[in-house]
Amino acid sequence: MPSSPNYVRDYKEERKYDSKPTVKANRAASNRARTKMINAGKARIGDGMDVGHKNNKKENNMSNLRMESQHHNRSFKRTESAGRKK
């Protein structure tokens, strides 16, 4: 959702960010984790769930992975004052 009525996405800048080696490596790790869960029978294509990492590290061993709703996985824990909990 745009942040303002006159907001225009800068696709060239987005492409620059998405092609960084660190971003590519993180995306590849997430894809590997998803594939592991599909092969283990814990996930299906189009199920609306994300693969969450229990300790927030991109270790793709099965003991570190769990299936979570997209809403839960893409949010972050907050304190009582709604700030990000570190």
C-alpha positions as a Markdown table, in Angstrom:
| # | Residue | x | y | z |
|---|---|---|---|---|
| 1 | Met | 0.0 | 0.0 | 0.0 |
| 2 | Pro | 1.5 | 3.4 | -0.9 |
| 3 | Ser | 2.4 | 5.6 | 1.9 |
| 4 | Ser | 0.9 | 8.7 | 0.2 |
| 5 | Pro | -1.4 | 9.5 | -2.7 |
| 6 | Asn | 1.6 | 10.7 | -4.8 |
| 7 | Tyr | 3.9 | 7.8 | -4.0 |
| 8 | Val | 5.7 | 6.3 | -7.0 |
| 9 | Arg | 7.8 | 3.1 | -6.7 |
| 10 | Asp | 11.4 | 3.3 | -7.9 |
| 11 | Tyr | 11.8 | -0.1 | -9.5 |
| 12 | Lys | 15.4 | 0.7 | -10.5 |
| 13 | Glu | 16.4 | 1.2 | -6.9 |
| 14 | Glu | 14.5 | -1.9 | -5.8 |
| 15 | Arg | 16.3 | -4.0 | -8.4 |
| 16 | Lys | 19.6 | -2.6 | -7.2 |
| 17 | Tyr | 18.8 | -3.7 | -3.6 |
| 18 | Asp | 17.5 | -7.1 | -4.6 |
| 19 | Ser | 20.6 | -7.9 | -6.6 |
| 20 | Lys | 23.0 | -7.4 | -3.6 |
| 21 | Pro | 24.9 | -10.6 | -2.7 |
| 22 | Thr | 23.7 | -10.6 | 0.9 |
| 23 | Val | 20.0 | -10.2 | -0.2 |
| 24 | Lys | 20.5 | -13.0 | -2.7 |
| 25 | Ala | 22.0 | -15.3 | -0.2 |
| 26 | Asn | 19.2 | -14.7 | 2.3 |
| 27 | Arg | 16.6 | -15.4 | -0.3 |
| 28 | Ala | 18.4 | -18.6 | -1.4 |
| 29 | Ala | 18.5 | -19.7 | 2.3 |
| 30 | Ser | 14.8 | -19.1 | 2.7 |
| 31 | Asn | 14.1 | -21.0 | -0.5 |
| 32 | Arg | 16.2 | -24.0 | 0.7 |
| 33 | Ala | 14.3 | -24.0 | 4.0 |
| 34 | Arg | 10.9 | -24.0 | 2.2 |
| 35 | Thr | 12.1 | -26.9 | -0.1 |
| 36 | Lys | 13.2 | -28.9 | 3.0 |
| 37 | Met | 9.8 | -28.4 | 4.6 |
| 38 | Ile | 7.9 | -29.4 | 1.4 |
| 39 | Asn | 10.1 | -32.5 | 1.0 |
| 40 | Ala | 9.4 | -33.4 | 4.7 |
| 41 | Gly | 5.6 | -33.1 | 4.0 |
| 42 | Lys | 5.2 | -30.2 | 6.5 |
| 43 | Ala | 4.4 | -27.6 | 3.8 |
| 44 | Arg | 2.5 | -27.4 | 0.5 |
| 45 | Ile | 2.7 | -25.0 | -2.4 |
| 46 | Gly | 0.1 | -22.3 | -1.9 |
| 47 | Asp | -0.7 | -23.1 | 1.7 |
| 48 | Gly | -0.4 | -19.5 | 2.9 |
| 49 | Met | 2.2 | -20.4 | 5.5 |
| 50 | Asp | 5.8 | -19.3 | 5.9 |
| 51 | Val | 8.8 | -21.3 | 7.2 |
| 52 | Gly | 10.0 | -19.6 | 10.4 |
| 53 | His | 13.4 | -20.0 | 11.9 |
| 54 | Lys | 13.0 | -20.6 | 15.7 |
| 55 | Asn | 16.2 | -18.7 | 16.7 |
| 56 | Asn | 16.0 | -16.1 | 13.8 |
| 57 | Lys | 19.1 | -17.5 | 12.2 |
| 58 | Lys | 19.1 | -18.8 | 8.7 |
| 59 | Glu | 20.2 | -22.3 | 9.8 |
| 60 | Asn | 18.2 | -24.7 | 7.7 |
| 61 | Asn | 18.5 | -27.8 | 9.9 |
| 62 | Met | 15.1 | -29.2 | 10.5 |
| 63 | Ser | 15.3 | -28.6 | 14.3 |
| 64 | Asn | 15.4 | -24.9 | 13.7 |
| 65 | Leu | 12.5 | -24.7 | 11.3 |
| 66 | Arg | 8.7 | -24.4 | 11.9 |
| 67 | Met | 5.6 | -23.6 | 9.9 |
| 68 | Glu | 4.0 | -20.3 | 10.8 |
| 69 | Ser | 1.3 | -18.1 | 9.4 |
| 70 | Gln | 2.5 | -15.3 | 7.2 |
| 71 | His | 1.2 | -12.7 | 9.6 |
| 72 | His | 3.0 | -14.2 | 12.5 |
| 73 | Asn | 6.3 | -14.8 | 10.7 |
| 74 | Arg | 6.5 | -11.4 | 9.0 |
| 75 | Ser | 5.8 | -9.4 | 12.2 |
| 76 | Phe | 8.2 | -8.9 | 15.1 |
| 77 | Lys | 7.8 | -9.0 | 18.8 |
| 78 | Arg | 6.9 | -5.7 | 20.4 |
| 79 | Thr | 7.2 | -4.3 | 23.9 |
| 80 | Glu | 4.3 | -2.8 | 25.8 |
| 81 | Ser | 5.0 | 0.6 | 24.2 |
| 82 | Ala | 4.8 | -1.0 | 20.8 |
| 83 | Gly | 8.5 | -0.6 | 20.1 |
| 84 | Arg | 10.6 | -3.3 | 18.6 |
| 85 | Lys | 11.9 | -5.8 | 21.1 |
| 86 | Lys | 15.6 | -6.6 | 20.7 |
